[in-house]
Amino acid sequence: MRTKARQTFETKINYFLDDIDLVDVLRTSVLENDLTDPKSPKILSRVDPNQHPHLNRRKNSDGSRELIVNHLRSTIYSGFVKDIYEEITHYLRRIMEDAAKSGFNSDRIIGEHSFTVDVRSVLRIGNWEQLCKYVTDSVFQALERERSTMQLLKKMSIKLGLNVPSNLIEDILPYLEVRHFLVHTDGQVTAEFRQKYQDFSYMDNKIRLNYAFVTNTHTKSLALIEAFDEALIANNLLSEEYLQP
């Protein structure tokens, strides 16, 4: 038994993992010259000057091929880290909404994030499900405005009374924080981050994304989602319509 929110999370992540595998296969093929025509000036055998003008300007050399395929891999890895963060937040937002629709204690969900709603707005919302969505979206936005991934995860656990182990949150935290650096500083991290997480690989003060990093990101995020999901089900917080056999 699992929540439909978790099922959606894992389905999307599996597509991202397909990308990781695909770029690895492609990189191997490129570096092994499977896609190279030694008699052609083109960097890869299928390059069409009209359709691929940017690749067409590159020379047929091992160095050029390694450069472009490594850049592609780096882009895929970076996108994976950003997407993991987004999918975790989508999952958390959805389970809060589903819990509200299932009749979970509204005082717990709102907590210190109280707000007022104009009567006309309530009438425009129209029905109970849309009202639950409106309220939980407002609460979640308030959590996100605190700009603390740690607090977002901990407060979600507290609001729903899940008691998710803190070590699971602490384990995934640095991987999710890297997303902030990728988005805002092109991967350049602070000295404080480098000092705190010395096991990561850095170059020119930037985080180096490699296969081990993205694999750990996936493993630790999945462990976190499993913990949230198992606690939701164990505490009977969701109606059956939000569960997946």
Backbone hydrogen bonds, N-H to C=O, Kabsch-Sander energy under -0.5 kcal/mol:
donor,donor_aa,acceptor,acceptor_aa,energy
2,R,244,Q,-2.2
4,K,242,Y,-2.5
7,Q,3,T,-1.9
8,T,4,K,-2.2
9,F,5,A,-2.1
10,E,6,R,-2.8
11,T,7,Q,-2.1
12,K,8,T,-2.2
13,I,9,F,-2.3
14,N,10,E,-2.1
15,Y,11,T,-1.3
16,F,12,K,-1.6
17,L,13,I,-2.4
18,D,14,N,-1.8
19,D,15,Y,-1.6
20,I,16,F,-1.7
21,D,17,L,-2.4
22,L,18,D,-2.9
23,V,19,D,-2.6
24,D,20,I,-1.4
25,V,21,D,-2.5
26,L,22,L,-2.9
27,R,23,V,-2.4
28,T,24,D,-2.3
29,S,25,V,-2.4
30,V,26,L,-2.6
31,L,27,R,-2.9
32,E,28,T,-1.9
33,N,30,V,-1.4
34,D,29,S,-2.5
35,L,29,S,-0.7
36,T,33,N,-1.2
40,S,37,D,-2.0
45,S,35,L,-3.3
47,V,44,L,-1.6
52,H,48,D,-3.6
56,N,52,H,-2.1
57,R,53,P,-0.7
57,R,54,H,-0.6
58,R,55,L,-1.6
60,N,41,P,-0.5
61,S,59,K,-1.6
65,R,61,S,-2.1
66,E,62,D,-2.6
67,L,63,G,-2.0
68,I,64,S,-2.3
69,V,65,R,-2.2
70,N,66,E,-2.1
71,H,67,L,-1.8
72,L,68,I,-2.0
73,R,69,V,-2.2
74,S,70,N,-2.4
75,T,71,H,-2.2
76,I,72,L,-2.4
77,Y,73,R,-2.7
78,S,74,S,-2.4
79,G,75,T,-2.4
80,F,76,I,-2.1
81,V,77,Y,-2.0
82,K,78,S,-2.1
83,D,79,G,-2.7
84,I,80,F,-2.5
85,Y,81,V,-1.7
86,E,82,K,-2.0
87,E,83,D,-2.8
88,I,84,I,-2.3
89,T,85,Y,-2.1
90,H,86,E,-2.2
91,Y,87,E,-2.3
92,L,88,I,-2.5
93,R,89,T,-2.5
94,R,90,H,-2.2
95,I,91,Y,-2.5
96,M,92,L,-1.8
97,E,93,R,-2.0
98,D,94,R,-3.0
99,A,95,I,-2.2
100,A,96,M,-2.1
101,K,97,E,-2.4
102,S,98,D,-1.4
103,G,100,A,-1.5
104,F,99,A,-2.6
109,I,105,N,-1.6
110,I,106,S,-2.6
111,G,107,D,-2.6
113,H,110,I,-2.5
114,S,112,E,-0.8
121,S,118,D,-0.6
122,V,118,D,-1.8
123,L,119,V,-2.2
124,R,120,R,-2.0
125,I,121,S,-1.8
126,G,122,V,-1.3
127,N,125,I,-0.6
131,L,127,N,-2.0
132,C,128,W,-2.5
133,K,129,E,-2.1
134,Y,130,Q,-2.4
135,V,131,L,-2.6
136,T,132,C,-2.7
137,D,133,K,-2.5
138,S,134,Y,-2.0
139,V,135,V,-2.4
140,F,136,T,-2.8
141,Q,137,D,-2.5
142,A,138,S,-1.7
143,L,139,V,-2.0
144,E,140,F,-2.5
145,R,141,Q,-1.9
146,E,142,A,-0.6
146,E,143,L,-1.0
147,R,144,E,-1.8
152,L,148,S,-2.4
153,L,149,T,-2.3
154,K,150,M,-2.6
155,K,151,Q,-3.0
156,M,152,L,-1.7
157,S,153,L,-1.8
158,I,154,K,-2.3
159,K,155,K,-3.3
160,L,156,M,-1.7
161,G,158,I,-1.2
162,L,157,S,-2.9
163,N,157,S,-0.6
168,L,165,P,-1.1
169,I,165,P,-1.0
170,E,166,S,-2.6
171,D,167,N,-2.0
172,I,168,L,-1.5
173,L,169,I,-1.6
175,Y,172,I,-0.6
176,L,172,I,-1.8
177,E,173,L,-2.4
178,V,174,P,-1.5
179,R,175,Y,-0.6
179,R,176,L,-0.5
180,H,176,L,-0.7
180,H,177,E,-0.8
181,F,177,E,-1.2
182,L,178,V,-2.4
183,V,179,R,-2.1
184,H,180,H,-2.6
185,T,181,F,-2.1
187,G,181,F,-2.7
188,Q,185,T,-1.8
189,V,187,G,-0.5
189,V,205,N,-2.5
194,R,190,T,-2.2
195,Q,191,A,-2.2
196,K,192,E,-2.0
197,Y,193,F,-2.6
200,F,197,Y,-0.9
203,M,206,K,-2.3
206,K,203,M,-1.5
207,I,187,G,-2.3
208,R,201,S,-3.2
209,L,207,I,-0.7
210,N,208,R,-0.6
214,V,210,N,-2.1
215,T,211,Y,-2.4
216,N,212,A,-2.4
217,T,213,F,-2.2
218,H,214,V,-2.1
219,T,215,T,-2.7
220,K,216,N,-2.7
221,S,217,T,-1.8
222,L,218,H,-2.4
223,A,219,T,-1.9
224,L,220,K,-1.7
225,I,221,S,-2.4
226,E,222,L,-2.5
227,A,223,A,-1.8
228,F,224,L,-2.3
229,D,225,I,-2.8
230,E,226,E,-3.0
231,A,227,A,-1.9
232,L,228,F,-2.3
233,I,229,D,-2.2
234,A,230,E,-2.6
235,N,231,A,-1.9
236,N,233,I,-1.4
237,L,232,L,-2.2
242,Y,239,S,-2.0
243,L,240,E,-1.8
244,Q,2,R,-4.3
